[in-house]
Amino acid sequence: MNEQPAPPRTGDVIPELSEGQKRSFLNLEGLHKPLKSPIPQATVDRARAYRMKRLRDQIAAHDCAAILLYNPVNIRYAFDYSNMQIWSTREATRYAVIFADGPGIMHEYKGAQHLTRQGAGVDEVRPATTWIYSITDADTEAQARRWAAEIADLIATHGGGNRRLAADKLDPHGLRALEALGIEVIDGQELTEKARCIKSADEIELMRWTLRVAESGMWRMHAASVPGVTENEIWAELHHENIRSGGEWFEARLLSSGPRTNPWYQEASDRVIAEGEMISFDTDMIGPYGYCADLSRSWTCGHVPMTPVQRGIYRLALDQIEHNTAILRAGMEFAEFNEKSWRIPEVNQPFRYSLAIHGVGLVDEWPVVPLHVDMTGGWGARTGRFEEGMVVCVESLMAAPGTESVKLETQVLISRDGPVRLDSFPWEM
């Protein structure tokens, strides 16, 4: 990166930059203020309609009357409903029932029904019948039976005689109660993952904006990466940019420095970072419009030149990213990708990442393609192919005995003309 300004300490006022400096940090509009999305509402509306059609097509393809959704990400996909998503992951108090040929019904937590309005695929809003133990206590099974009777009544009304129901998340009390009423419940996870994996042009436009916000936050992280700051202080810069620009939440807090980069998967801490130590991170950011920016970069604290060891590890990671990105093609079988993928040197294999490629949309999603070292073994059959309209993340984690880790990741659209990188924040080499 050229024309680099003297980086501020976290929390300081960020100095004014020249236009050339702003361009070098990919932050033309958002230096001192939130980024404002230029995307028109019509794009959002088309993306919503496309997603609902994808979901209903999958319901019909699996010969189900409807799907029951508790996963807040799937509810977001169907209804563009974003309220209290993290809380909803552990408290099963709101759910949706969507029919293949019938209404989309949102069941909202008691007292919050006014938050959900009809539109964006929601044809009706009802109060949720909750049967989680923390609320119902000794009445859990009775409440589950009441809940199941309501679901069965909806299926009888709108299912056209079909009594098959897909469900993405369902605890034992609910499953048993539905089956006692003659409802055949199938696993809805494959259904939702297959619906979500192919993006429309409008979805790509929304995702590009999330990436734009993420890269603006990464500039703030880059500027804050000076000796004496903590990992938490650097990580907070990404949160700052995401939240002020309309983003939502993070799937993890994966930023570490120096010896904490190896082994990987250590989250940000109050460790103070010294000049020259490697800083590696993975954004896992759910940004504006609910789309995920899943990018990884690594650089040295203070942006001093890398040591020969750091440079060698970085070069290997970048080679893996560039090779595995270049070979991606629509129609390529996962097995073919595995055969052609970059081979990790044996000395680096014990420190490898957990996979080569994964899908990404509202969050990380199907498909997941293992590294060549892991293609056989505990993963099971990796059948399938890359398809036009998929967005995938190409991953690398590189280290050797006693070294720091370099983490790199890029987000790639599978197009009819080949792979298209959606992110543009520069590599260090």
N, C-alpha and C positions, 0 to 999 in steps of 0.2 A: 504494500500500500504506500502511495506517495503523498507528499505534502501533509504529513501527519502532524496534527497540532500537539502541543504539550497536553497530555491527558489529565483531566481533572480528577480529584479525589471524589469518591462517591458522595453525593449529597451537595457538592459544590455547584455553583452556577456554571453551566457548560459555556465555554467561551464562544464568541462569534467566530464563524469560519468563513473563508472565502468560498465562492461557488465551486471552485475546483476541489477544495477540501471536502465540501459537502458531497459532491459527486463521488469522491473516492470512498466515502463511507456510506453511500447509498441512502442518504437521508435528506433529500432535496426539500421536502415540505415539513418534516417533523422534528426539527432541531429543538425548538423552544415551545412547541405546542403539539397537541394530539394530531395524529393523521386523520383526515376526514375522507371517508370512502366516497369515491366518485360513481359508484355502481348504482344504476337506477333501480327503482322498486320493481319495474317490469322484469328485470333479470332475476331478482329474488323470487318473484311469483312463478316464473317459468321453472326455476329450479325446484320449487316446492311441488308443482304439478308433476314434473318428471319423476321425482322421488316417490310420490304416492303411486304413480302408475307402475314403477318398478316393483314396489312392494306388493301391490295387488296382483300383478302378473305372477309373482312368486307364490302367493297364496293359492292362486288358481292352478299353477303348475304342480303344486304338491297336493292337489285335490283336497283342499281344506275349505271349510266355510269361512273361517276368519283366523286372525292371529291375535293373540293376547300379548301385549307388550308391557313389561315392567322396567326393562333397561332404559334409563333416561336418554341414552344416546340413540336408541332405536325410536323412542318417542320423538326425539328431536328430528330424526330423519323423516319420520312420517308427518308430523304436525308442525315442525319448526317451533316446538315448544321448549323453552330453555330454563324455566323457573326452577331454582333449587336443585340443580342436577346432582351435585355431590351428595347432598343429604339423601336424595332419592336412591342413590346406589345402595344404601344400607337400611333404609326405612321403606318398606314396600307399601306405601300409602297412596300412591297415584299410579294409574295404569290406563292403557288404551285398548280398545277392541275395534279392530278394523276388518270389515267384511270384504271378500273378493268381489261380491256384487251386492253392495249394500252400504250402510253408513259407516263413517268413522266416528267412534264415540270415545270421548275423553272422560275418564273418571277421576275427579280431582279431590284432593285432601279436604276434609271437612273444614269449612270456613274460608277456603281459597277458591271456591268455584268461580267467583267473579273474576279471577285472574285469567281464566281461559275463555276466549271468545270464539264463536263460530267463525269459520273461515280457515284458510290454509289447510283444508282437508278435514277440519273438525265440523261434523254435522250436528253433534249434540254434546252437551256437557252434563254429566251426572255426578252426584256425590259418590265418592269412593266408599266401598265397604271394606274396612280395614280389619285384618285378623292377625297382625303380628303380635307376638307375645307381650312386648313391652306396653302395648296399649290394652289388649284384651285379657291378658293374664289367664285365669282359669277358664275363660269363655272362648279360648282360641278355636277349638274344634267346632263349637256351635257357630261362631262367626264365620268360619271357613265354609260351613255348610250353607249359611245364608248367602255368602258371596257366590258360591258355586251355583245356587239356585238362580241367582240373578243372571249369571253368565249363560246358564242353560236356557233361560227364558229368552235371552237375546238371540241365541243360536236357533231356537225354535221359530222365532219371529222372522229372522233375516237370513237364515242359512239355507233355505230352499230344500230342507230335508237332509242336508249334509251335516253330520254330527262330528266331523273331524275338526279339531282345533289345534293350531300351532301355538306354542308358548315359548318365549325366549328365556324367561326365568320363572320358576315356580317351585315353592317350598312344598314339602311332603303333605301337609294338611290340605292344601288347596288341590294338589294332584289327586289325592284319594277322594276328596269330596266331589270333584268333577267326574271321576271314573264311576263313582257310585250312582251318578245320574245318567250314565250311559254315554258320556262324552269321551271320545277317543282323543287323547292328547299326544301330539308328536312334538319332537324337539324343533323349535323354531330358529335355532341358532344358524343352521346352514341357510335357511330361507332368508334371514335378514342379511347375512354376510354376502350372499350371492346377489341380493338386490342392491346392496350398497357399493359393490366393487366396480361397477361401470359408471363413470361420471359423464354428465352432459357438458356441453360447452359452457352453459351458464354456471354449473358447479365449478368448473375450472376457473372461471372468472372470479368467483367468490373465494376460491382457494388461493389464487394469485394474490388477492388483497391481504389475506391472512399472512402469507409469506412476506409481503411488503412490510407489514407491521412487525413481524418477527425479525426481519433483517434490520429494521430501524432499532429494535431493542438490542440486537447483537452489536450494532455500532456503539450503543451506550455501554455494553459490557466490555467491548474492545477498549474504549476510552478510559474505563474505570480500572483496567487491569494494570495497576501500578503497584510497586512494592509497598507493603504495609497494610493493604486492604485484606479483608477476609473473603472467603468463598461466598458467604452469605451476602456480603455487600455487592459483589459482582452479580450474583444471581438476581438480586432485587431489581437491578436495572432492567432486566427483561420483563419482570412483572410490571414494573412501572409503565413501560411503553405499551404493553399489551392491554392493561386495564384502562389507562387513560384514552386509548384509541378504540375502545369498545370491545376488547377481547374478553375472555371468560375465565379459564382455569388451566391448570397444568396437570398432566398425568404423573409427573415425577419431578424431582429436584436434583437432577443428575448433573452436578458440577463438582469437580474435584481438582486438586492441584498437587504438584510435586509427587511425593511418595504415595499420596492417597489416590492417585489415578490408577494404580496397579496394586491389587486387583480392581477391576471396574465395578460399577453399580454402587459406589458410595455417594450418598447425597451431600449437598452443600452443607458446610459446617462453619464454625467460627474460627477455623484455622487461618492464621495470618500468612500471606503468600510472600515469598522472597523473590527478588529479581532473578530472572532467568529460569525459574521453575515453569514447567508446562502447566497450562490451564486447559482442561478438556471438559466439554459439556455437550449435553443433548437437550434440545429445547422442549420437546414433548408439549408444545403449546397449543391450547385450544383458543383460537383467536376470534376475530369478528366473524359473524354469520355461523359460528360453531365449527368451522373447519380447522383442521390440524396443520400446524407447521412443525414438522419433525426433522430438524436439521442438527447436525453436529459439526463443531469446529474445535480446533486446538491451536493455541499460540503460547508464546512465552510471556511471563509477567514482565512488564516494562518494555515488551516488544524488542528485546535485545536479540542479536543473532542466535540462532539455535546452535547448540554444540554439535559436533559431528555425530554423536550417538542420537540426539534428538532428531537431527536432520535425516539420518538414515531410517529411523522408525517412521517419520512423517512421509518419506518418499515411498516406503512400502505401502502405507495406508492409502496414499493418493493413487498409486498404481492400481491397487485393488478396486478403488472407486471408479477410476476412469475406464479400466478394462471391463468391469461388470456392467457399467452403464452402456458402453458402446455396443455390446453384443445383444442388448435387449431388442426384441422384435415382436410385433403382434403375431400370434399364432405359434410362437416358440413354446414347446413343451417344457415344463419345469425340469424334467430329466435332461433335456438337451442343454438348457442353461447350465445345469450342474456340470455336464461334461465339458462345456466350453469356458466355465468360470475361471477366474484367476486362482492360481494355486498358492496357498499360504506356505511359506518356508517352514520346514519342520521345527526349527528353533522357536518360531513365533506361534505355533499351533496351540500350545497350552494356554496362551493368553488371548485367544481369538474371541470374537463376538459370538453371540448365541445363534445368529442366523445371517444369511447373505442378503435377503430381500424380504420386505413385507409390504402389504398394501397399506394405504392411508387414505382417509376421507374425513369424516367427522372426528375420528380417532384412528389409532393403528387398527388394522383390520386384515381380513383374508385378502390375498393369499400370503402364507409364510413359507419361504423357500430356504431350506437349511444351507449351510456351507458345505463344500464338497467333502469335508472331513466327517460331516454328520449326516449325509444324505441317507445312509443306511444306519439302522440302529433304532433308537427310541422314538424317532419321529413318526414312524408308521409310513404308509404309502403317501407319497407326494405326487398325486396325480393332478393333472390340469395343465393349463397353458396361459400365457400372457395374452390378453385381449386388448383390442383398441378401446381406448377410453379408461383403462385402468390407470391409477396413479400409484406408484410404488416408491419406497425408500430404499436406496442402495447403501449398504452399511459397511463400515470397516472399523475394527478395533485392533490396534497393533502395539505389541510390546515384546520384550525379550527378558530373560532372567535379569532381575535387578534394575530394569529401566522403568521410566515413566511410560504411561499409555498415551497413545494418540487416538482420538475418536473423531472420525469423519463420517458424514452422512449427507446425501443429497436426495431431493424429491423430484421424481421423474414421471412424466406423462408418456404412456405408450400410445403413440400415434400411428397412423397408417404409413407414415414416412420414416418411422424409426423413433428412437427415444428423444424426448424434449425435456431438458432440465428446466424446472420451474423456479428454482432459487438461483441467485446470482452473487451472493456474498463471496468475495474472493477467498481462494485458498491461500495459504501462507507462501507457497512456492509458485 
